[in-house]
Amino acid sequence: MPVFEYQALDEKGRKRKGILNGESLAAAKQKLREEGLYPVEIGETSEQEGGPQRKREFALLRFRSIAGRDLSAMTRELATLLGAGLPLVQSLSSLLAQTANSRLKKILAEIREEINEGESFAGSLARYPRVFSPFYVNMVRAGETSGTLHLVLERVADYTEMQQALRGRVLASLAYPVFMFLVGASVLFFLTTFIIPKIASIFQEMHQDLPLITQILIGTSDVVRSWWWGMLIAAAGAFFALRLAVRKYGRWAFTLDRIKLKIPLTGNIFHKILLARFSHTLGTLLGSGVPLLTALEIAQRVVHNGPMAEAIRKTREDVSEGKSLAGTLSESGLFPPFVIQMISVGEQSGSLEAMLLKVSRSCEEEASSRLVVLTSLLEPVMILVMGALVAFIVVAILLPIFEMNQLIR
């Protein structure tokens, strides 16, 4: 059934926008009139209209992501509507009326139409892999199967908000050091490309032998001033070449992921974040009724780290053969004894999902505290480095001036 996007006026003359479906354009207009709306502009947005161009648009829509905060808010609102007793299709219609994100609105309209045609909610979500992750789809599938979709969606919203909060804390902690670096780099670039060349021209006019430190400074200034664009192109080229190599050759990505875990200071923080993501994902899935093997497969996809994903894959194989989860995870060496002990207690007591969520909270708090310590150390280190560079420039400029004074005397 075609989907129409409209602009209309209500009885008080206020503008309304939205999406609705109908057998034809006339049927869509009739629907609007029945709702007390007077159509001003209405057009079809389904795949039927626009031919190949419209099909390409919706094909691209399936692979374009949605901001996490929009997805979390939509999930929370949908859980509330379903919890109030509204049917799924009617809940999606209510969401369409209040969703501000145009891409998300079109996706919800397509999902509603597919559900009307007999598709399951999870099956419809799976057609948008960049918007709804395997975790999201399988949680919804478990909720549909158990008849607790609204409760499962609340858990999904909690999980999404937790991930967003953790990401926000990381970005907030790095904001000040990054700002300091950008300001310092801009000042050094200005000194190197504008100030130092003018001073160097004065020294050259005096035909005096310059100290080595001054020669190094002038040479560096000449290189940066002449080839700064080449340096930017080389840096960008190296970055994209590395990304291409990582995508094309899996062993490169695996090696890079392993290096990330072993970098001093930051490696431990990154490891804790991965542990928090794994344990929270697995605990949430198990708590929603997803089988352990399926939950491990989903957790393997969401960790986004080669060694960790490989350890989870091997664990899944061993668990399918009857081995314990804690025992197989301990063999990888990537899960600390604390995590293994908590999981072991959860397996023995039958409260594995609760223990996993406790592990997640503990790892998240530890990662946050270590990140705060790291950023507090970065600030004085960056100040010292910038001070040393400025001191080098000052000494390189003043040293030949002092030598000239000595010659005059």
Secondary structure, DSSP 8 states (H G I E B T S, - for coil): --EEEEEEE-TTS-EEEEEEE-SSHHHHHHHHHHTT-EEEEEEE-STTTTHHHHHHHHHHHHTS---HHHHHHHHHHHHHHHHTT--HHHHHHHHHHH---HHHHHHHHHHHHHHHTT--HHHHHTT-TTTS-HHHHHHHHHHHHHT-HHHHHHHHHHHHHHHHHHHHHHHHHHHHHHHHHHHHHHHHHHIIIIIHHHHHHHHHHTT----HHHHHHHHHHHHHHHHHHHHHHHHHHHHHHHHHHHHH-HHHHHHHHHHHHHSTTHHHHHHHHHHHHHHHHHHHHHHTT--HHHHHHHHHHHS--HHHHHHHHHHHHHHHTT--HHHHHHHHS-S-HHHHHHHHHHHHHT-HHHHHHHHHHHHHHHHHHHHHHHHHHHHHHHHHHHHHHHHHHHHHHHHHHHHHHHHH-
